[in-house]
């Protein structure tokens, strides 16, 4: 039985990953792409890192939920819509059944008890810090899904997070209010009296919550990761996550209804445990949607085998010189600066391999990151003043412990002489050439790169 299952599994995998499948067109190609993305997402889930990050977000959510709602409550109170927090919480926690009312009332009670005068300056600062740390951890979880190793600068994070905390709730409840006003409009009620139109309106009313969930997920996938996310990919991930979220809600509600024995075992803790499980499932679904959006946008990552590829020392130097040639070429021609993702696509190299090189060049004052989101890269000084030897030396310095390990090696005169002559020869070739020389040859590099793809 096990052997038959393994044969069936192997046959399905071979069929999905057969290179000839990508030669298909139309809906057949879409089916193959969907199956491949599904396989990769399941593979990532089984590796366990996504589930671990979802678990970490559960803890952070429990710690930050009340402070987050307290800040949102204070902002919404100025717009007179703070009373809508409770219905929204009830809707989000609806899979918990009757327990959602108890949990919502407790949370609202905690929120109303939080007063700035009682907390004092230290308490208020801790409240804001807790909220910011939640959003920061969410960003890091999404950056992991998008294979982004760089985080936003501290000042940018602070301004972006405050914008989410202060403006986000207002936009959310404005959308809900507009939807509710539309549903209660006199024209809508008159249209519902018409049998055919009434059925469509009722169907639309049932779809509105689902559309709002997908819209919210799409916005999260576009703005939270520290990279440029295409709206189409974000929508694909959000639609899948929205379907999973609604399906999981129905399944979890059925589980809660039949969980009387768990209540008998865990007593008062049963409500808390069910609440934590639902938060975990919600974050897990949100991260799954982010993974789907990533694989949809980056077909170069759709590979059956996950291999830990590393650049050799010589290839690092060559890649760095190609990168510097492209960056300096755009600098001279007044074209838009390159980002990490655009360089990765141009060179056909994964961002994980390119990111450490870019970081090293920034740390050694070869490149400068701009304040754009995501950041772009420009030369730290005029290309005609930057020697190629300085650039190559910066790349060689990325292997941080070389100097220490070199001091531990035994001294053999012939080897030392050989390496000294090699360094002198390379230095003589590179020292007389500047980055400007590479910029003038960059068009040939771009043409060759494009012809190979």
N, C-alpha and C positions, 0 to 999 in steps of 0.2 A: 504493500500500500504506500509506504514511504517512498520507495523507488519510483512508483508511478507518478506520485505527486511531484517529485524532483524532475522527472522527465517532462511533465506537463509545464512546470515552472520554467525549465530551461528552454522548452520550445516556444513559449510565449515571449520570453526575453529575447531570444534569437530573432523572432518575427518582428518585434518592435524595433530592435536596434540594427536590423539589416540595412546597410547603407543604401540599398536600392529603393527602400521605402521613401526616402526623401526626393526621389525622382518623380513621385506621384504629384498630381496637381489637384486643385479644387478641394473638395471636402475630404478626399482620401488623405491628402497631406495634412489637413487640419486634425484629422483623427489620429494620425501617427504622432504629430506634435503634442496633442493632448495626452496621449498615452505615455510619451516619453517624459513630459513634465510631471505627470502623476507618479510615474515610477521614481523619479529623482526626489520628489517631495517625500514619498514614503521612505526612501532610503535615508534621507536626512533625518526624518523622525525616528527611525530605528537606531540611528547613531546616538541619539539621546541629548544632543546639545540644545536643540530647540525646546524640548520638554524641560530641560534644566532651567533655561532662561524664562520659560513660562512660570515655573515654580518660584523663581526669584522675584518675578513681577507680582506674584500673589502676596508675598511677604511685604513688598514695598507698597502695594495697594492697600493692604490692611492698615499699614502704618500711616499712609498719606491720605486715605479716602476722606476722613472727617476734616482735616485741614484744607484739602482741596475744595470740598463742598462749602466750607466756611468762607474761603476767599471768594468763591463763585457767588455765594449767598449775599455777601456784602456788596459785590458789584451789581448783581441783579436787583438788589433792593432799591438801588438808585433809579432803576428803570421800572420799578413797580411790578416785576414779573417773578419775584423770588418765591411766590407761592406755587410756581409750577415745578419746582425741584422735586417735591414729593411725588406727584404723578409720574414724572420721568423715571425716578428711582423704582417706583412700583412696576413700571413697564419693563425696565431692564432686568429686574429681579423676578418677573412673572413666572419663570420656570420653577421657582421655589414654591409655588402654590401659596397656601395660606401663610407659610412662614415668611413670605416676602413682606407682608403687612407688618409683622413683628420687627423684622430687620430694618425696614424703612423707617418706622416710627422711632426706633432706637437711634438710628443715624441722625435723623432730623433733630431729635432731642439733644444729642451731643453737639450738633452744629449750632443750635440756638443758645446753648450754654457757653459757647466760646465768645467771649467779649474782650475786645482789645484792652479795655481798662483793667480787667481782672488779670489778663495774661502779662501785662507789662511789656517793656521793650524787649527783654530777653525772650520771653514767651512768644511774642509776635515774630521776632527774627527766626526763632526755631520753627514756627509754623510755616513761614515763607520758605525756609530752607528745606523743610520736609516736602513741600509741594514741588519745588524746583528739582530736588533729587529724584522724585518720581518721574518727572518728564525726562530727566537726563538718562535714567535707567531705561526708559522706553526707547529713547533715541539709540542707545547703545545696542539694545536688542535688535532693532531694525537695521542698524548699521551692520550687525553680524549677518543678518539675512541677505544684505546687499553686498557683502564682502568688502565693506568700507572700513579701513583701519584708522582713518583720520577723523577726529571729532571736531566740532565747531570750536572756534576760539572762545575763551571765557566770556568776553564782553558780548560777543554775538549770541552765545547761548543764553546769557542773562536777558538780553533784549527780546530774543525770540520766545523764550519761555514765558516771560511776562506778557507778551502779546497773546500767547495761547491762553494763559490763565485769565486775562482780563477781557479780551475780545471774543475768545471762543464761546464762552457761555452765552454772551449776548446774541451772537449770530445763530447759535443753536436754538435758543428759545424764540428768537425772531422767526426762524423757519417754521418751528412748531406752531407759533401763534398765527402765522399767515395761513398755514394748512388748516388750522382749526377755524379761522375766520371764513375761509373759502368753503369749508364743509357746512358752515352754518348760514351761508349766504341765502337770501331769499330766492335768487335765481336758480340755485342748485336744488332747492326744495321743489320748485316748480318743475324743473326738468325731471326730477325723480318721479313725479306723478305720471310721466309718460313711461309706459311699460318697458319699451326697448331701451330707452335712454337710462331709465332707473336701474336696470340690471347692469349697465355699463358703469354707472356712477358707483353702485355698490361694489362692483369688482375693483374699481379704481381706489375706493376707500380702503379695501383690504390690502391693496398693493402699496399704498402710500407709506406705511411703516417700513416695509421691505425696501422701498426706494430710498427712504431717509437713511436706513442702515448702510446701504451700498454707497450712498453719497458720502456719508461720514467716513466710511472705510477708505474710499477713494482719496478724500482730502488728507487723511492720515498717511496713506502710502506715498502721496506726492510730497508732502511738506516735512514729515518727520525724518526720513533718512538724510544723511549728509551727502547726497548725490542727486543728480538730475534724473527724475523718474518720469517716463513718458505717461501721458494721461491714459493712453490706450492700455498699457500694461497694468497701470494702477487700477483701471476699471475692471480688467479681467480678474485680477486678484481679489478685488473688492466684491465682485459678483459671486465668485466661488465662495469666499469667506462668508458673505451674506446668506447664501443658501445653506452652508454648513451651520451657521449660527442659528438660523431659524429651525433647521432640522434638529440640531442638538437641544434647542430649547424645548421642542415638543417631546423629545425622548427623555430629557431630564425631568420635565414636569410629570411624565408618566412614572418615572423612577421615584420621585418624591411622594407621589400618591401611594405607592406601594412600599414605603419605607417605614412603616409603623414599627417593625421589629428593631430597626436601627435606633429609633427614638427610645424604645424600651431599654436598649443596651447603653446608649450614650447619654440618655436623659437630657439635661439642659444643653449639653455640648453638641447635640445632634444638629441644631439650627446653625451653629457656627461652622461645623464640619461641612454641611451641605452648602453653605454660603461660600466657603473656601474652594470647594470642588467646582462650583459654578464659575467663580472668578478664574480658576485655573483653566477651565475649558474655554472660557471667553478669550483669554490671552493666547492660548494655544491655537485657536482658530484664527485669531488676528495675525499671528506669526506665520501660520500656514499660508494665509493669503499673501503675505509679504514675500514668501518663498516662491509662490506661483508667479507673482508679478515680476520677480527677479529673473526667473528662468524664461518667462515670456519675452522680456526685454533683451536678455543676453543669451542668444542661441549658442555662443561659443562655450558656454558652461554645460550644455546638454551633452554630457559624455557618460558612457556606461561605467567606466572605471574612474574612480577618483584617485588621481596620482599626485603626490607631493612633488611638484616640479621645482627645481632650483636652478638658477642661472649660474653657469660657471664663471670664473673670474674674468676670463677674456671676453665672454659674451656680455658681462656686466659693463665692461669698459666700452664695448662697441655700442650697446643699447644706449648708454649714457651719452655718447658722442652723437648718435642719431637724434636723441631727444633734444640735446642742446642745439643741434643744427636746425631742427624744425622750429624751436622756440625763438632762436635768434633771427631766422628768416622772417617769421611773422612780425618780429620786433622791428626789423628794418623796413618792411613793406607796409607797416601800419595796419596789419590784419588783427582780428581778435586773438587774444592769447589762448594758449592751449590749456585745457583742464586735464586732470588725471584720466578721466574716462575717454576723452577724445584722443589722447595720446595712446591709450590702451587699444582703442579700435584701429587707429592708424598703423600701429606697430604689430597688431594682432597678438598682443601679449596680455595675459591676465593682469588685472589691477593689483592683485596680491603680490605679484612679482615686481611690478613697477613702483609701487608705493614706497618700499624701503629706500630705493634709489633716489626718488624725488625728495623724501624726507632728509636723506643724507646731504643732498645738494643744497637744500634750504638751510640746514644746520651749519654748513661750511661756507655760507654766504656766496654760493654760486647762483642760486635762484632765490626769488622772493615770491611768496604767496600773496595774491591779492585778497581783498575782502569780499569778493563775490561769493555767491552760494550756488554750486560748489566753487571752491577757490580755483583761480587760474594761476599760471606760472609765467613770470617774466625774468629776464636776466637781472642779477643783483647789481651789475655794473655794465658799462658799455662793452659790447662784444669785442671791439678792437683792442681793449685793454686787458682781456682775459685770455691767458695762455691755455693751450690744450693740456699742458703738463699739470697745471693747477687743477683742472677738471678731472683728469685721470687719477691724480693723487687723492682727490676727494672721494672717488669711487673705491679706491683701494683701502681707504680708511674706514669703510663701512664694516669690514670684518674686524670688529673692535679689539679683540685680544691678540692680534698678530704681533704687536710690539712686545707684549709680555711673553708670549710663547717663544718668540724668536730669541729672547734673552736666555731662555732655558736650554736652547740647543747647543750641542758641543761645537766648538770652533774648529773647522777644517779649512786650512788656508786656501786650498785649490777651489773649494766651493765658494768661499767668501770672495775670492778674486773673480770667479765666473759671474756671480750675481752682481758684483760691483760694475763689471764691464757691461752687463746687460742693462743695468739702470742708467749708466752713462750714455749708452747708445740710444736708449729710448728717450732720455732727457734731451739729447741733442736734436733728435727728430721733432719732438713735440714743442720744445721751448721756443723755437723760432716761428711757430704758427699760432694764430689766435682764433678765437671763436668766430670772428668775422670771416676767416677763410672757409670755415665749415658752412656758414650761411650762404656763401656764394655758390657752393656745390649742392645745397639742399634740394633744388629741383630735381637733380638726377636721382637722389635718394628716394624722393616721393614717387617718381615715375616707376622706379624699380619695385618699390613696395606695392604699388597698386597693381602692377602686372603680375605679381606672384599670387595675388588673392583670387 
